[in-house]
Amino acid sequence: MDLRLGNLNIVIILGRVCADPDLRYTPSGAAVLGFRIAYDRRWLDKTKNEWQSDPSFFNVNVWGESAERLSKTLHKGSPVLVQGSLRSRSWEDKEGRKCYAVDINAHNVQNLEKQGEQAPAKGEEPEMPRDQLDDIPF
């Protein structure tokens, strides 16, 4: 029997922007905003009776008008909800080794900062409640 599978590639992740996003343009003029987000999986280690964490980092690309709009509001430390699809890519490094990466091609990015909060000036750290600073894995 032939098994027919559909195509489904959906990712939804909640994290924080690791560094200020980078807005670029393709040779054809399409805007693309690239940034990394950190996601921190937390669990209770019952043997030690303490919380453990396992941070993961993902490259995110946003295209078009959304890229230009988000480039004005996202900054290091911004909490974001990213919805999109996974895209793998490969290349050879300078030594000829094959390298691989999986990126998130974002279809929707929501900046979860409170309304009215301003992005900090370059060189300044974003203001966050002291208890939240310990939760950022970088």
N, C-alpha and C positions, 0 to 999 in steps of 0.2 A: 504494500500500500504506500502510495506517495503522500507524504505529509507536507501540506502547504502552510507556510508561515507568512504572516503579514509582516510589514515593516513598522517597527515601533522604536523610536529613539527619543525619549523624553527624560530630561533631568530637571529637578527643582531643588535648589540648594539655598540655604540661608547662611550668610557669612559676613565677614568684614573685609573691606578693601585693604590690601596690604601696603600699597604705595599709591601715590597720586597717579591717576590714569593717564595714558598717553594717547592723544588724538593724532591720527595720521590720515593721509589720503592716498588712495590707490592711484596708479597712473591715469586711470579713466576718471578720476575726480571723486570717487565714492569715499565717504568718511567712514573710518573704522576706529573705534575706541577700544584700546586694549588695557586690561588690568588684571591683577591677581586677587583672588579672594582666599581667605582662610576660613576653614570650617573646623570646629573643634568638637569631635565626638567625645562625650563624657559618659562614664559609667562608674558605678559604685563597686569597688573591690571589697567584697565581703570578708575576705581573709584578713585584710588590713583595716577594714572599716573606714576607708577613706576614698574620696573621689579621685579617679584617674582621668587623664585626657589623652587623646590621640589626634593631634592636628593634621589636617590635610590641606593642600594648597592647589588651586585650580586657576588656569589661565582662562580669561573670559574675553570674547570679542563681541562688540555691539556694532551694528552697521547702520548707515544712513542718518536720517534726521535724529533718531534716538541717540546715536553716538554724539552728535553735536550738542544736543540738549543735555545729556548726562555729563558731558565734559565740563559743564559749568557748575554742576552741583556735587559730583562725587569727589571725594578726597580720601586720603589715608585715614582709616578708622571708620569710614561710613558703613553703617549696617545696610546690607542689600539682600533682596530676594531675587534670585536669578532663575528664570525659566528658559529652557532652550533645548538644544540637542548636542550630543557628543560628536566630536570630529577628530579623527586620528590623523597624524601626519608623521612623516619620517624624512630624514636628511642625513648626510654624511658630515662628520665634523672634520676639523683640519687634519687630524691623524688618519682619516679614512674610515673611522668607526661609524657604524649605523646607529643613529639615535632616533628615538620615538617619543611622541608626546600625544596626549589626549587633551583637547581644549573643549570649552563650552562655547558653542555658537549661540549667543543669547537671542531669544525672540522677544523677551520682555524682561526689563530690569526695573525693580522698584527700589528707590532710595527710601529707607525706613527711618531716616532722621526726623526728629520732631520738626514740624513746620516752624519757620522763623529762625532755625539754627543756621548760622552762616558757616561756610567753609573757612577754615583758618587761613590766614595769610601765609605765603610761602615761608617755610622755616619754622612755623609755629606748630605746636601739637594741638590736635583737636581736643576741646574740652569735653571730658566725660566724667560721670560720677566716679569717685575713687573706687567704689566696689566693683565697677565694670572693667576697670583697667587690668585687673588680675585675670580676667577671662580671655583677653586677647593673646593668642599663642605666638606673638612675635614681639 
